Amino acid sequence: KFSWGMLLQADLSVQNWLGRLGAITSNAFFYWGFGLPSMIFVVLLIRLGLDLVRRKSLIPFAIFARNSFVIMAFSSLLLEFVFRRSDFTWGGAFGESTCFWLTNFIGQIGLFFLLLFTMGAYIMWRFNPNFDNLTFSNPLADIRMPSLDFFKGMEDNDINPKKKKST
């Protein structure tokens, strides 16, 4: 159970690089936040710090942050959908509640196809693949099946003996 009093407890031992504060912070991000995709916050803070130190415009950072939050939210939902039965909250509270709500709204199969369609739409939008020169080749085209000469030599007379062969 979370409590701010844990910061002041003398008998509490925590194995974390940042001690008790690091344990509380990581619990907040992983359990109550976005789960594993919360690691994107580290990248965002590093990028913000570098942009501030270099005195760059923050407009590119704002675009990067917006895209990062969308990826974080989608990844949180995807991880919670895939690892739903796990004891660890891979998607955090956000992924868990969103997955629960969408599953009740459109069902398991509907959520699967929604995630699949969303990933496909993102790939189409982001990479814009060209399908004009798309050709499909048959890898089995050069393979020839051996001929079965089961009926070879069988003439119509052998099948129907009443029919006479005229010469």
N, C-alpha and C positions, 0 to 999 in steps of 0.2 A: 504494500500500500504506500502511496506517495504521501510524503509529509515534508514541509520545509524544516521541521524540527530535526530531520535526519542530518542536516548540515552541522548541527551543534552537538550531536550525540558523541560522547567520547569513546564509547565501547564499540562503535560501528566501524568495521574494517571493510574497505572497498578496494578491489583490484582494478583500478582504472588510472590511466595516465594523468587525468585531471582530478583524481580523487572523488570525493563525494559530489562536488558540483558537476563534474563530468558525467558521473553515473546518473544524476538527476536530469541533466540536459539530454543525454542520449536516450534515456527512458522517455522523455517528453517527445523527442523527435521520432523515435522508432515506434513506441507504443501508442502515443496519442496523436501522432502526426501522420506522415506518409509512409512509414515503414522504411524498407531498404532504399527506396528512391530519395529519402531524405539526405542521402550523401550528396545530392546535387547542390544542397545549400553550401557545402564546403567549396565547391567549384565556383558558385556565385560569389561568395565572400572573397575568395582569392582574386577573381576577376575584378570585383568592385575595388578591392584594395590596390591592385595594380593600376587600374584606370585612374584612381584618385591620386596615387603617387606620381604618375606620369602626366597628370593634369589633362587627361583626354576628355573629350565630350562624353557625357553619360547617355546620350541617345542610343548609340550602339549597344551599350550595356542594358538599357531598358528593353530593347528588342530581344537581346539574348536572354534576359531574365523572364520575359513573357513566354518565349519558346521553352525555356527550362521548366517553368511552372506547368505548362501544358504537358510536357513529356513526363514530369514527375507525377501529375495526377493520373495520366493514362497508365504509366508503369505501376503505380500503386494499385489501380483497379485490376490490371492484368495479373500482377503477382498474387493478389488476393484471390482471384478467380482460379488460377492454376494451383496454388498451394492452400486451398481453402480448408483442408482437413489438418493442416499442420498446427503444432502447438505454438510455434513462433508466428507472430503477426507480420508476415512479409509485406503486406500492404498497409499496415498501420490501421488506425481508427478510420481514416478517410477511405482507404480501400475496402475495409470491412463493411462500413456502413453503405458505401456506394454500391458494392457488390450485392449486399443484402437487398437494397432497395430495387436495383435493376433486375435481380433474380425474381423478386416478387412481382415486378411490373411486366417483364417480357419473358421470364422463364430462363432455365439453364441453356437451352438450345438457342433461344433468342439472344442471350447475352454472348454466347460463343460467336454467333454470326455477326453480331454488332461489333465485337472486338476484331474479328477477321476483316469485316468490311472497312472498319476504321483504319486498320493497318494498311490494307490495300489502297484505300483512298489517299492516305498520307504518302505512300510510295509513289503513286501516280502524280500527286501534286508536287512533291519535292523533287523527284528525279525525272519526271516527264519522259518516260520511255517512248521510243518511236517504234511502232509496230508495222510500218509500211513495208519493210523488206524482210519481214519475219517469214521464214520458211521452216517447214518441218520435214525432217528426213526420216526415212524408215530404216532403222539399223538392221532390220532383218531382210531387207530387199535383196541382198546378194546371196542369201542362203537358199539353196535349192533342196526341195524335199526329194528323197529317192522315190523313183516310180515303183508302184506296186503293179506287177504284171500278173495279177491274179486272174483277170479275165482275158489275158492275151492268149490267142489261139482258140478261144472258145468261139465257135461260130453259131450262127442262128440255128443250125441243125442240131447242135449238141444240146441246146436249150429246149427246142421244140422238135422232137423226133418225127412227128407226123408230117411235117413240112418237108417236101422233097426238093432236092437241089436240082435245078435244070441246067443242062449243058448245051 
